[in-house]
């Protein structure tokens, strides 16, 4: 029976295993029950931290992501991701633009309406009526938008959104019909160009939503600068009564513009003019009087004062040609005032420059004879820097008939031009920046100018525009 009493080596070692002490608890894995317990504890901790982080993000100010440079959530994710600026933020903002607009209107809490507006802007498959100004993509950028307004206006539910680059107006009929979306570039807006947005439009009027920093609003007629402004009423949310606009076609009898005053709380207490050009945001109007040689150049001035209004009276009808082009501002620059031959008075040479939100610009050169009520278009220049801050060396010329019947070639340059030269068939040279010489009527000529260093200045186009 020796074999029955013999014990195998395996049977000898097995009972001792529970009593073996781990050599190093830091490198030897824990037993499975303890490991599962620790895994559950870690999981609970991670989920708790994630929940706390989510609450903290929701508690951040509406513009905290923009200040910190954090990535923005997708706009298409839902109305809950819309940014909302505090109501008093504009009062202490370092810069007044659309980011300082608080959400206004009685439907800012209508999640379903806001979600439809977001889908219309960001969804490529949206099938409503879409109207975008030049430079605006067909669909939204996908970044989060800021809510500016949501309410019912003239039988439609209207939502205004702004994503830092674009301003968007979504509207839908209250009782059936096709929704619409309009979008415009508004990047880099300031206290004047972010002062109003069109919330409703009819063939002869618009309703504007005014910025919270606007204290008063009135309508002026650019064609009648001496007429008193008419006050414009607005409701508690800043939506104006219908404001007249110039008709898209027909005779140019009246050219309405809106005169606004900004609050002196964080900007100069001054007035500025905005003209409706058929877009989502009205265009700012400025002017610049003729500068004499040797005078320092000055920036454009607001056109709301007497000199600006008086100058725009003869040029206001030219604004109709800028409709639908995404124009940010239009400046009227008197680059020369010329004494005419035969004591016929003083003519004015004007450049109308339109700057778009895309950064491009166009120029139109006008000649205003003394006593005239309209302007003669001499030339146009597209996608140019001329007549702007980087293009103040210009000249233009035209044929003019004196009261005696004599035909003259007139030319004028801006203040830096020191010499004018005329090519055949009319020969001549004029010292200074003005030229007036008899010329055969209807014969094509070419006038060029020279700067003090000899640089040649050419006119933009041949005279004789429509």
C-alpha positions in Angstrom: 0.0 0.0 0.0 2.9 2.2 -0.3 1.5 3.6 -3.6 -1.7 4.8 -1.8 0.3 6.7 0.8 2.6 8.4 -1.8 1.7 12.1 -2.6 2.4 13.8 -5.9 4.4 17.0 -6.0 1.4 18.9 -7.4 -0.8 17.9 -4.6 1.9 19.0 -2.1 2.1 22.6 -3.6 -1.5 23.4 -4.3 -2.7 23.9 -0.7 0.0 26.5 -0.1 -1.0 28.9 -2.9 -3.5 30.9 -0.8 -0.8 31.6 1.8 1.7 33.0 -0.7 2.3 36.7 -0.2 2.8 38.8 -3.3 6.3 40.0 -3.6 5.4 43.6 -4.8 1.8 44.8 -4.9 2.8 47.6 -7.3 3.7 45.2 -10.1 1.5 42.2 -9.4 -2.1 42.6 -10.5 -4.8 42.6 -7.9 -7.2 39.8 -7.7 -10.2 39.9 -10.2 -12.9 41.0 -7.7 -10.8 43.9 -6.4 -9.9 44.9 -10.0 -13.6 45.0 -11.0 -14.4 47.1 -7.9 -11.7 49.6 -8.8 -12.8 49.7 -12.5 -16.4 50.5 -11.4 -15.1 53.3 -9.1 -13.0 54.9 -11.9 -15.9 54.7 -14.3 -18.3 56.5 -11.9 -15.6 59.1 -11.2 -15.1 59.8 -15.0 -18.9 60.1 -15.6 -19.2 62.5 -12.7 -16.4 64.7 -13.9 -17.9 64.8 -17.4 -21.3 65.9 -16.0 -19.6 68.6 -14.0 -17.7 69.8 -17.1 -20.9 69.9 -19.1 -22.6 72.0 -16.5 -19.6 74.4 -16.4 -19.7 74.9 -20.2 -23.4 75.7 -20.1 -22.7 78.2 -17.4 -20.1 80.1 -19.3 -21.0 83.6 -20.7 -22.3 83.6 -24.3 -19.1 85.0 -25.7 -16.6 83.1 -23.5 -15.8 80.7 -26.3 -14.9 83.6 -28.7 -12.7 85.3 -26.1 -10.8 82.1 -25.2 -10.5 80.9 -28.8 -12.2 77.6 -27.9 -13.9 75.7 -30.8 -17.5 76.5 -31.3 -20.2 73.9 -31.4 -21.9 73.1 -34.6 -24.8 75.3 -35.4 -26.9 72.5 -36.8 -26.8 70.7 -33.5 -29.9 72.5 -32.3 -31.3 75.7 -31.0 -29.6 75.1 -27.6 -26.2 76.0 -29.1 -27.2 79.5 -30.1 -25.1 82.2 -28.4 -27.0 84.8 -26.4 -25.4 88.1 -25.5 -26.4 89.6 -22.1 -28.8 92.5 -22.4 -26.4 95.1 -21.0 -23.2 93.8 -22.7 -23.2 96.7 -25.3 -23.0 99.3 -22.5 -19.4 98.2 -21.5 -18.3 96.5 -24.7 -14.9 97.6 -26.1 -16.3 97.3 -29.6 -19.8 97.8 -30.8 -20.8 95.3 -33.5 -23.3 92.5 -33.9 -21.6 90.5 -31.1 -23.0 93.2 -28.7 -26.6 92.7 -29.7 -28.7 90.9 -27.1 -31.5 88.5 -28.3 -34.8 90.4 -28.6 -38.3 89.5 -29.5 -41.1 87.4 -28.0 -40.1 84.2 -29.6 -36.5 83.9 -28.5 -37.6 80.9 -26.4 -39.3 79.1 -29.3 -37.0 76.2 -29.7 -38.8 74.7 -32.7 -38.7 78.0 -34.6 -35.0 78.5 -33.8 -34.2 75.0 -34.9 -35.9 75.5 -38.2 -34.0 78.7 -38.7 -30.7 76.9 -38.0 -31.5 74.1 -40.4 -32.3 76.6 -43.1 -28.9 78.3 -42.7 -26.7 75.2 -42.2 -28.6 72.4 -44.0 -27.6 72.0 -47.7 -30.8 70.1 -48.4 -33.1 72.9 -47.2 -35.7 73.6 -49.9 -37.0 77.1 -49.0 -36.5 80.2 -51.0 -32.9 81.3 -50.5 -31.4 84.8 -51.2 -27.7 85.4 -50.6 -25.7 88.5 -51.3 -22.4 88.3 -53.3 -19.7 86.5 -51.4 -22.1 84.4 -49.2 -21.9 80.6 -49.4 -25.0 78.7 -50.4 -25.1 77.0 -47.0 -24.0 78.0 -43.5 -20.5 77.6 -42.1 -21.5 75.0 -39.5 -20.2 77.1 -36.6 -22.5 78.3 -33.8 -24.6 81.3 -34.4 -25.6 84.2 -32.2 -29.3 84.9 -31.8 -30.3 88.5 -32.4 -34.0 88.4 -32.8 -37.1 86.2 -33.0 -40.6 87.5 -33.3 -43.6 87.9 -35.6 -43.4 90.8 -38.0 -46.0 91.7 -40.6 -47.5 88.2 -40.7 -44.3 86.2 -40.7 -42.1 84.6 -38.0 -38.7 86.2 -38.3 -35.4 85.0 -36.8 -32.1 86.9 -37.1 -28.8 85.1 -36.6 -25.2 86.2 -36.8 -22.2 83.8 -36.9 -19.4 86.4 -36.8 -19.1 86.6 -40.6 -22.7 86.5 -41.9 -26.0 87.9 -40.8 -29.0 85.8 -41.6 -32.7 86.4 -41.7 -35.0 83.4 -41.6 -38.8 84.0 -42.0 -41.8 81.8 -42.5 -45.5 82.7 -43.0 -47.6 82.3 -39.9 -50.4 80.6 -41.8 -48.8 78.4 -44.4 -46.5 79.3 -47.3 -42.9 78.9 -48.2 -40.1 79.9 -45.8 -37.4 82.3 -46.9 -33.8 82.9 -45.9 -31.6 85.9 -46.7 -27.9 86.1 -45.8 -25.3 88.8 -46.1 -21.6 89.3 -45.3 -21.2 91.6 -42.3 -17.7 90.8 -41.0 -16.0 93.7 -39.4 -19.1 95.8 -38.8 -18.9 98.8 -36.5 -21.1 101.2 -34.5 -22.7 102.5 -37.7 -22.8 99.5 -40.1 -24.1 97.2 -37.3 -26.7 99.7 -36.3 -29.7 98.3 -38.2 -30.9 95.1 -40.0 -33.9 94.8 -42.2 -36.5 92.5 -40.6 -39.3 93.0 -43.1 -39.5 94.4 -46.7 -42.2 95.6 -49.0 -41.9 97.3 -52.4 -42.0 100.8 -50.8 -40.9 100.4 -47.2 -38.8 98.4 -44.7 -38.9 97.7 -41.0 -35.6 97.9 -39.3 -34.3 96.3 -36.1 -32.1 98.9 -34.5 -29.1 98.2 -32.4 -29.5 98.7 -28.6 -27.1 101.7 -28.7 -29.3 103.7 -31.0 -31.1 106.5 -29.1 -33.1 108.3 -31.9 -34.1 107.5 -35.5 -35.4 109.8 -38.2 -36.0 109.7 -42.0 -34.3 112.3 -44.3 -34.8 112.9 -48.0 -31.3 113.1 -49.6 -32.9 115.1 -52.5 -34.3 117.7 -50.1 -31.5 118.4 -47.5 -33.3 121.4 -46.1 -36.4 119.5 -45.2 -36.7 118.6 -41.5 -36.1 115.0 -40.4 -39.2 112.9 -39.6 -39.0 110.9 -36.4 -39.3 107.1 -36.7 -41.2 105.2 -34.0 -40.0 101.8 -32.7 -41.3 99.3 -30.3 -39.7 98.1 -27.1 -37.6 95.5 -29.0 -36.2 98.1 -31.4 -38.4 97.2 -34.5 -39.3 100.4 -36.4 -42.5 101.4 -38.0 -42.4 101.0 -41.9 -39.7 103.3 -43.2 -40.0 104.5 -46.8 -37.3 103.4 -49.3 -36.5 104.6 -52.9 -38.4 102.5 -55.5 -36.3 100.0 -57.5 -37.3 101.7 -60.7 -39.0 104.8 -62.1 -38.0 108.5 -61.7 -35.7 109.5 -58.9 -37.8 112.1 -57.0 -37.1 111.1 -53.4 -34.2 109.1 -51.9 -35.0 108.4 -48.3 -32.2 107.7 -45.8 -32.3 106.8 -42.1 -30.6 109.2 -39.7 -29.5 107.5 -36.5 -27.9 108.8 -33.3 -25.6 106.5 -31.2 -25.6 106.6 -27.4 -22.8 108.7 -26.0 -22.3 106.0 -23.3 -19.5 104.2 -25.3 -19.2 106.2 -28.6 -19.3 109.7 -29.8 -22.7 111.4 -29.7 -23.0 111.8 -33.4 -25.5 111.1 -36.2 -24.9 109.0 -39.3 -26.9 108.2 -42.4 -27.9 104.7 -43.7 -29.4 104.1 -47.1 -31.3 101.0 -48.1 -29.8 99.4 -51.2 -32.0 96.3 -51.2 -29.9 94.3 -48.9 -30.1 92.9 -45.4 -28.0 95.7 -43.9 -28.3 99.3 -45.0 -25.2 101.1 -46.4 -23.5 103.9 -44.5 -23.2 107.2 -46.3 -20.1 109.5 -45.9 -18.6 112.5 -47.6 -15.2 114.2 -48.1 -14.9 117.8 -49.2 -12.2 119.0 -51.5 -8.7 119.3 -49.9 -6.5 122.1 -51.0 -2.9 121.4 -52.0 -0.6 121.1 -49.0 -3.5 120.2 -46.6 -3.3 116.9 -44.7 -5.7 114.2 -45.9 -8.6 113.5 -43.6 -10.8 110.5 -43.2 -14.4 110.5 -44.5 -17.0 112.3 -42.4 -20.6 111.3 -41.6 -23.0 112.6 -44.2 -25.8 113.5 -41.7 -24.6 117.1 -41.2 -25.5 120.1 -43.4 -22.4 119.8 -45.7 -22.8 116.1 -46.3 -26.6 116.4 -46.9 -26.1 119.3 -49.3 -23.5 117.4 -51.3 -25.5 114.2 -51.6 -28.6 116.1 -52.9 -27.1 116.2 -56.4 -25.7 112.7 -56.3 -28.3 110.7 -54.4 -29.9 109.2 -57.6 -26.6 107.4 -58.3 -27.3 105.1 -55.3 -29.9 103.2 -57.3 -27.2 101.6 -59.4 -25.6 100.0 -56.3 -28.6 97.9 -55.3 -28.1 94.2 -54.6 -24.3 94.4 -54.6 -23.6 93.8 -50.9 -22.4 97.4 -50.4 -21.1 98.3 -46.9 -20.6 102.1 -47.4 -20.8 104.7 -50.0 -18.6 107.8 -49.9 -19.0 111.0 -51.9 -15.6 112.8 -52.5 -15.3 116.2 -54.0 -11.8 115.8 -55.4 -11.8 119.2 -57.3 -13.8 122.4 -57.6 -13.0 124.3 -60.8 -13.7 127.9 -61.9 -15.2 127.8 -65.4 -14.3 130.0 -68.3 -16.3 133.0 -69.3 -17.2 133.6 -65.6 -19.7 130.8 -65.8 -19.4 129.8 -62.1 -17.7 126.8 -60.4 -18.0 123.2 -61.4 -17.6 120.3 -59.0 -15.8 117.1 -59.7 -17.0 114.2 -57.6 -16.1 110.6 -57.1 -18.7 108.2 -55.7 -17.0 105.2 -54.1 -18.8 102.1 -53.0 -17.1 99.6 -50.7 -18.5 96.1 -50.4 -18.4 93.7 -47.5 -16.2 91.5 -49.6 -13.4 94.1 -49.6 -13.8 95.2 -53.2 -14.8 98.6 -54.3 -16.0 100.6 -57.3 -15.8 104.2 -58.3 -18.0 106.5 -60.4 -16.7 109.9 -61.6 -19.3 112.8 -61.8 -19.3 116.3 -63.2 -21.7 118.8 -61.6 -22.1 122.1 -63.6 -23.0 125.2 -61.6 -26.7 125.5 -61.1 -27.4 122.0 -62.3 -29.7 119.6 -60.5 -28.1 116.4 -61.7 -24.7 114.9 -62.2 -23.1 113.8 -65.5 -21.4 110.5 -65.3 -17.9 110.7 -66.8 -16.4 107.3 -66.1 -16.7 104.1 -64.0 -14.0 101.9 -62.5 -14.7 98.4 -61.1 -12.6 96.5 -58.5 -10.4 99.5 -57.8 -8.8 101.3 -55.0 -9.3 104.7 -56.6 -11.2 107.3 -54.7 -10.5 105.4 -51.4 -7.9 105.7 -48.7 -5.3 104.0 -51.0 -6.2 105.8 -54.2 -6.4 109.5 -53.7 -4.5 110.5 -56.9 -7.2 110.8 -59.6 -8.3 112.9 -62.5 -11.2 113.2 -64.9 -12.1 115.3 -68.0 -15.2 116.1 -70.1 -16.5 118.4 -72.8 -18.4 121.4 -71.6 -20.3 124.1 -73.5 -20.2 127.6 -72.2 -23.3 129.9 -72.3 -21.7 131.6 -75.3 -21.8 128.3 -77.2 -18.1 127.7 -77.2 -17.0 124.1 -76.5 -14.3 123.6 -74.0 -12.3 120.6 -72.8 -12.3 120.6 -69.0 -10.0 118.5 -66.8 -9.3 118.4 -63.1 -7.1 116.3 -60.9 -6.9 115.7 -57.2 -4.8 117.9 -54.9 -1.5 116.0 -55.6 -1.7 116.5 -59.3 0.7 119.2 -60.5 0.4 119.0 -64.3 -2.1 118.0 -67.0 -1.3 117.1 -70.6 -3.6 116.7 -73.6 -2.9 114.5 -76.5 -3.9 115.3 -80.2 -6.1 116.4 -81.7 -6.2 118.9 -78.9 -2.8 120.0 -77.8 -2.0 121.7 -74.6 -0.5 121.6 -71.2 -1.7 123.0 -68.0 0.3 123.8 -65.0 -1.5 122.8 -61.8 -4.4 120.5 -61.6 -7.0 122.2 -63.8 -7.3 122.6 -67.5 -9.8 124.5 -69.6 -9.2 124.9 -73.3 -11.4 125.4 -76.4 -11.8 122.1 -78.3 -13.7 120.8 -81.3 -16.9 119.3 -80.2 -17.2 115.5 -80.3 -13.5 114.8 -81.0 -11.9 112.1 -78.8 -9.0 113.3 -76.7 -6.8 111.9 -73.9 -5.8 113.7 -70.8 -3.1 112.5 -68.4 -1.7 114.0 -65.2 1.6 114.1 -63.4 2.5 114.0 -59.8 5.4 116.0 -58.3 7.8 113.1 -58.8 6.8 112.7 -62.4 4.5 109.7 -61.9 1.9 109.6 -64.6 -1.8 109.5 -63.7 -4.4 108.2 -66.2 -8.1 108.7 -66.1 -10.2 105.6 -65.3 -12.1 105.4 -68.6 -12.9 107.6 -71.6 -15.5 110.2 -70.8 -19.1 110.0 -72.0 -20.7 107.5 -69.6 -24.5 107.2 -69.4 
